[in-house]
Amino acid sequence: MAITTSDSSQIGMRDNLSTFERVRKLRFGATVQASDGEAGTLVALVVDGQRRTIIEIGVRRGPFRPCAFVALEHVTAATAETLTVDITRADLERQHTPAGMALTAFTTVRADGAYLGWLAQMTVTAPSETIRHFVVANGVHGLHNEASAPARIIIGISARRISVRLDGMPHKRLLPYRSDTLLRQDVYSRLFEYAPLRVDLPGITIHPIDGVVWLHGYVSSSGARRMAEDRARGAKGLTALHNELTSDDALAAAISMALAHDPGVDKRQQIGVYPRLGVVYLRGSVRTLAARERAGAVALASSIARQVVNELRITPSIEALSVMANVTNQPDLVPDGS
């Protein structure tokens, strides 16, 4: 399986799969919860074929009940297991005619006419409801397998068939699908198993979407950033990895450079910059309250730090040149300093 990786500088350069966005999972068979209780199961997705968006969901309360349709704008939450709508069961059942083409679990997926399976799930980007991924189910010799693919390979949609082109896929085939929950657990375990990364785990957030994983947050060093990517890359079901972690050393360098080049910061004042998993501590001594506030503002404006803690001390007359403030926030002295 081919796995692609990217640095944060590359995000957004290829397609929407490079950008982390809020998504909704629409899976046939998922339970639909209305504002006053369980309303049935998801059995249909009404699609705008030209815009490649989902506009309604179809819900059925039982095998002999008609299918009711509700606009996707009424769906407040959607996972592969449960959908929540903001209307009552009575309101939901009032509409029985879809506003467009309805896809169901009997909609097949084909490539050049060859049968690949039947549609099991679609993932849409919120709030545009644009189709982002789809999942295909197939039974072979009594086994139930699932595969996923990005929506960009779809070349035609009808109620009975979704036609796709596999030229842009690795090995010209759909890739095995693994749920976001299992993929997140696998990536977390792989990071945890490498002991040097355990101290960085509280600063790392793992965001999977249908095989694509983003690593967000902060780590202690550039080496830890590279190692987190190397460890995550081996997870089963991973199809693409975007490393958007920020290392503390890069964060310290960026803020130090900003302080050094800002005209409002007195260059005679040496300010220590100490990040810890994205929380940046400013330590040392400055001569005025204005200088203290200016340094804090520059640190906030010049970085993607999670938080800036300004611990600079105001010392109007500094007898020794403070070149670094250590963990006790006591200034170190230059050689021969008094």
N, C-alpha and C positions, 0 to 999 in steps of 0.2 A: 504494500500500500504506500502510495506517495503521500508524504505529509509536508505541507508548506509551512514556513515560518516567516514572521515579519517583525521588524522593529517598529516602534511607535512612529518613526519618521515616515514609514511607508503606509500607514493606515489611511484608507480611503482612496488609494491610487488605482486599485483594480476593480472592485465592485462592492456591492453593499455587504458582502460577507467579510470585508475587511473592517467594517465599522460595527462597534458594539452598540446595539440599540435594544430597547425594550420590545419584547416579542410576546405573542400569545399562541398557545398550542391548541389546535382544533383537531381532536382525535375522535373518530367514529367510535361510539360506544361509551364515551365519557358521560358521567352523570351531570345533569343540568339542574342547578339549584336556583329556584325563583325566590323572591323576597319572602314568600310565605311557605316555603318548603320545597321538597324535591319535585321537579316538574317532568322528569323523564330522562331520556338519553339522546345524545347527539347522533342524528342519522343522516343529515344532509348539510352540504355547504353550498350556498348560492354564490356564484362567482360572476364577476364582470370580466369576460374573456379578453376584452380589449385593454383594459387597464390592469389586468392581472391582480385584481383585488377581490377579497371576500366581502360581500355586502349583507348577507343574512346567514343565520343558522336554522336548520330544521330540527325540531324536537318532537319525539314521539313518546307518549306515556305508556304505551303497551302495544302488543302485536296487532290488536284489532282497532286501535285508535288512529284517527287521521293525523298526518304530520302537520304540526304548527310551525310557522316561520316567524322569526323575530329579527329585527335589524341588529347588525353587529354593534351598533352604538349603545345598545342596551346591555352588552356583555361587559361586566366590570372586572372580571378576572377569568383567565382561561389557562388551565394546565392540561397535561395529557390525561389527567384523571377526572377533573371537575371543572365545569364552567358555571359561573355565577352571573345571573341577570338581575337587573334592578326593577323588574316588574313582577306582578303576581302571576300565579298559574292561570287564572281566569283571563287576564289580559293577553298572556302568551298564546292561548288557544283560540283567540278570535280571528287570527289570520291563517288561512289554509292554502293560499296560493303564493308560490314563490315569485319574487320580483325579477327573477332572471333564471339562468341556467343552473340546475341543481346537480352537484356531484354527490355520489353516495359511495358506500363500501363496495358497490358493484361496478364502479368506474374502473376500467382497466388502464394500465400504463404500458405503452408499446414504443419500441424503438425500431424504425424502419419496418413496421408491421409485426415485428417479433414481440411476443407476449413476455412482459417482465414481471407482472403481478397485478394486484389491485390496490387502489388508493386506500391508505390507512390513516394518514394524518397530513395536515398542512399547518405550517408555521407562518404567521404573518407578523409584519413589523407594525407596531403601534406608534402613533394613532392612524397612520395612512392605510392600514390593513392590507398592504401590499404583500403578495405571496413571497416568502423568503426561501423556505425549504419545503419539501414534501417527502413523505415516507411511503414506501411501497412494501406490501406484504406478499409473501409467496409461500406456498406449501409444497415441499418436495419430499416424497417418500414418507409422508406423515409428519414431517417436521415443519414448524412454522418459522420462517426467517423473515427479517425485515432489512431493507436497505434505504438509504436516504440520498438526496441530491439537491443541489441548489436550483431554485426556480428558473434561473437563466437558461437552463438546457431545454425548457419546455418550448415547443414550436407550434403546438396546437392544443386547444381545449374544447371538448364537447362533453355533454352529459354522460356519454357512454365511454369516451376514450380521452386519455391525455397522451399526446405524442411528444416524444423527446428525441433529442440528438445527443449521442454519447461521445461525440468527437472531442469535447472539451474535458472529459472525465479521465482520471488516471486509468490506464489499461482499457479505456472505453467501456466501462461498466459502472453500475451503481455501487456505492461503498456500503459495507455493513453498518447498520444503525445501532447505536447504543443510547439509552436514555440519558438526559442531562444529569440526573441524580447519580447514576452509576458512574458516568464519566467524571463528574466532580469528585466523587469518593475515590476513584482510582488515582486521579492526579494528586489529590491531597495525600493519599497513602504513599505515593512515590516520593513526594517531597519530605514527608515525615520520616520515611525510612533512611534518608540520608541525614545523619546526625548533625552535621554542621549547619543544616538549613532549619533545624527545629526552632532556633531562637528567632528566626526571621518569619516563621509561619504566622504569628499574630498580625503581621503587616501585609500579608498576601491575601488577595481575594481572587477566587477562581470562578470565572463566568463561562459556562459552556452553553452553546446553542447548536444542537443537532450536529455534533462532531467537531465544531469549531470552538476553540477555547481561547479566552483572553485571560492573561495574568495581569491583574491590576494591583496597585499598592506600592509598598516600599520594602526594600531589603537593605542590609547593612553595608554591602559593598558591590562593586561591579562584578567581582568573582561570584558572589552569591546570586546575582542576577543571571549570569550565564549558566550557572549550575542549575538554577530553578528551571530554566528553559530546557536544558539537556535532560533533566529528570522527567519533566512533564511530557516530553516528546515521545516517550515510550509507552504512553497510556493506550490501552486497547480502545479502539473506536475513534481515536483522534484523527481528524482529517486535515486540520489546519491549526496553527498555533500563533497567537499574537502576543508578544512579550512587551507589555506596557509598564513594567515595573520600573520604579525610580530608585536608584541606589543612593545611600546616604553620602558617599564620597562625591558623587556628581552633584547632589543637592548642596553640599557644603561649598564646592567649588563655584557653583552658579551664584550663590548668595554672596560669597566673599568677593567675587568679581564685581557684582552689582554695587556692593558697599564701597569698593575701591574706586569705581568710576563715577559714583554719584557726586555731583558738585556740592550737595548739601551736607555731606558727611565730612567731618574734620579728619584729614588724613593722618594727623598726629595721634589720633586715638586708635589704638589697636584693639579691634573687637574680635573676640573668639566666637566661631560658628560651630555648634555641636549638634548635629542631627542624630536622632534615634528613631529609626523606622518612620521617617516622615515628620516627626515632631522636632522642630529646630529650636535650640536654646542659644540665645545671644548672651554671652558672658564677658565680663571685663569692666572697665571703668570709662566713663565719659564725663565731660566737664559740666554739661548743662542738661536740664530736663528736655529742652528742645532737641539736643543732639541725641538723647535717648529715644525720643519719640520718632525722630527722623530715621534712625537706624532700624527701628521696628517696622516702620512703614515701607522702607526700601526692601527689607527682607520679605515682607508679605507680598509686595507687588512684583518681585523679581523671580518668583519660583512657584512650583506647584506643591509646596510644603503642605502637609496636612494641618499643621498648626505651628505658630511661632510664639515661643515663650520668651519674653523680653526680661532678662535678669541683669541687665546692665546697671551698674551702680553709678550714682552721680557723685563725682568727686571734683569739686571746683578747682582744687589745687592738688595735682597729682605729683608727688615727689619722685616716684619711680615710673619709668615707661612701662606700661602694661602691654607686653607683647603676646600674652596668651592667658586666658582665664581657665584654670583647670577645673576638675569636677567639683572642687570645694568653692569655686568662684572667687579664689584669692589670686590676685595678679602675680605672675612670675616676673622676676627682675632680670634686666639685661646684665651681662657681666660688668662688674665694678659699680653696679647701681647701688644707691644708698637708700 
